Amino acid sequence: ALERFLSSAIVEKILASPDEIHLGGENQTVTVLFADIRNFTRMAEKMAPQKVVELLNEYFTEMTDLIFDNGGTLDKYLGDGIMAVFGAPIARPDDAARSVKTAVEMQRALAQLNLDWESRGQPPVQAGIGVNTGPVTAGNIGSARRMDYTVIGDTVNTASRLCANAKGHQILVSDSTFRQLGGSLPAQKLQPIRVKGRETPVEIYEIAWDEAHQGPPEPQAAS
């Protein structure tokens, strides 16, 4: 069941050392990534249902592989969107860097997918990505008959808001995430945005992923 959400390497670590993992509700610091396809509903209305499913499956397969490759947890698919978490159930000191590295690789992978889709007569797709770091409550949430491991809290809401504000091709990160990157990626500070439930605006940065040739320091492979 865990392999639906985690890479096989992390699943093996959980099974080998279950005492290190706490799947009940607990507070911890994570980095949350949201990615969402722009204007997908409008585009899907002009496509055959089978083609829509094929396109989404190709997109989700590519993006999920990148999340797993960088040690992230697939939280859920949200229609044509993705929510991923870095730091739960296993936390690492470079979770923020891993998440932004994933975001950069996702945008680059989508650019390659678009070349293939256009060659097959399908319209190109753009995605906006938002990333935020902060405290969450992580654990199994649901009913007695159906539970999912997920994270909840203001950190998640803010990451979702950043994604909603990101245009196609954009990666927006909060100040809390940006400060953990140590200047490893080219970025531009933008006007702060207001988030429901917060009194002060959120400082945000746009990652210049098309200029990020090297990206963040390569994290160690998940083990």
Residue pairs with C-beta under 8 A, 6 or more apart in sequence:
2 10
2 11
2 14
3 11
4 74
5 73
5 74
5 75
5 149
6 14
6 68
6 73
6 74
6 89
7 68
7 69
7 71
7 222
9 221
9 222
9 223
10 71
10 73
10 90
10 222
13 20
13 90
13 222
13 223
14 20
14 21
14 89
14 90
20 90
21 89
21 90
22 89
23 89
23 139
23 140
23 149
24 139
24 140
25 137
25 138
25 139
25 140
25 141
26 137
26 138
26 139
27 135
27 136
27 137
27 138
28 87
28 88
28 91
28 135
28 136
28 138
29 87
29 91
29 133
29 134
29 135
29 136
30 85
30 86
30 87
30 88
30 91
30 95
30 133
30 134
30 136
30 138
30 151
30 155
31 85
31 86
31 87
31 95
31 96
31 98
31 99
31 131
31 132
31 133
31 177
32 75
32 83
32 84
32 85
32 86
32 99
32 131
32 132
32 133
32 136
32 151
32 155
32 156
32 159
33 67
33 72
33 82
33 83
33 84
33 85
33 86
33 99
33 102
33 103
33 129
33 130
33 131
33 159
34 78
34 81
34 82
34 83
34 129
34 130
34 131
34 159
34 160
34 162
34 163
35 63
35 81
35 82
35 84
35 103
35 106
35 127
35 128
35 129
35 163
36 78
36 80
36 81
36 82
36 127
36 128
36 129
36 163
36 164
36 166
37 59
37 80
37 81
37 125
37 126
37 127
38 125
38 126
38 127
38 128
38 167
38 168
39 126
40 79
40 80
40 125
41 80
43 123
43 125
44 52
47 55
47 122
51 122
55 117
55 122
55 125
56 80
58 113
59 80
59 110
59 113
59 125
60 77
60 82
62 109
62 110
62 113
63 82
63 106
63 109
63 110
64 74
64 82
66 102
66 105
66 106
66 109
67 73
67 74
67 82
67 84
67 102
68 74
70 86
70 98
70 99
70 101
70 102
70 105
70 219
71 86
71 90
71 92
71 98
71 219
71 222
72 84
72 85
72 86
72 98
72 99
72 102
73 84
73 85
73 86
73 88
73 89
73 149
74 82
74 83
74 84
75 83
75 84
75 85
75 150
75 151
76 82
76 83
76 148
76 150
77 83
81 163
83 156
83 160
84 99
84 102
85 136
85 138
85 151
86 92
86 95
86 96
86 98
86 99
86 102
87 95
88 136
88 138
88 151
89 138
89 149
90 222
92 98
92 219
94 216
94 217
94 219
95 133
96 131
96 133
96 177
96 180
96 181
97 180
97 181
97 184
97 216
97 217
97 219
98 216
98 219
99 131
99 133
99 177
100 131
100 171
100 173
100 177
100 181
100 185
100 207
100 216
101 215
101 216
101 219
103 129
103 131
103 171
103 173
103 207
103 209
104 171
104 185
104 207
104 209
104 212
104 215
105 215
106 127
106 129
107 127
107 129
107 169
107 171
107 209
107 210
108 209
110 125
110 126
110 127
113 125
114 124
114 125
117 123
117 124
117 125
118 124
126 167
126 168
126 169
127 168
127 169
128 163
128 164
128 165
128 166
128 167
128 168
128 169
128 170
128 172
129 163
129 166
129 170
129 171
129 172
130 159
130 160
130 161
130 162
130 163
130 164
130 165
130 166
130 171
130 172
130 173
131 159
131 162
131 171
131 172
131 173
131 174
131 177
132 155
132 156
132 158
132 159
132 162
132 173
132 174
132 176
132 177
133 155
133 174
133 176
133 177
133 180
134 153
134 154
134 155
134 158
134 174
134 176
135 153
135 155
136 151
136 152
136 153
136 155
136 156
137 151
137 152
137 153
138 149
138 150
138 151
139 149
139 150
140 147
140 148
140 149
141 147
141 148
141 149
141 150
141 152
142 148
154 197
154 198
157 195
157 196
157 197
158 174
158 195
158 198
158 202
159 174
161 193
161 195
161 196
161 202
162 172
162 173
162 174
162 193
162 202
162 204
163 172
165 172
165 193
165 204
166 172
170 206
171 206
171 207
171 209
172 190
172 204
172 205
172 206
172 207
173 181
173 187
173 204
173 205
173 207
174 202
174 203
174 204
174 205
175 202
175 203
175 204
175 205
178 187
178 205
181 187
181 216
184 215
184 216
184 217
185 207
185 208
185 209
185 212
185 215
185 216
186 207
186 208
186 211
186 212
187 205
187 206
187 207
187 208
188 205
188 206
188 208
189 203
189 204
189 205
190 204
190 205
190 206
191 204
192 201
192 202
192 203
192 204
193 201
193 202
193 204
194 201
194 202
195 201
195 202
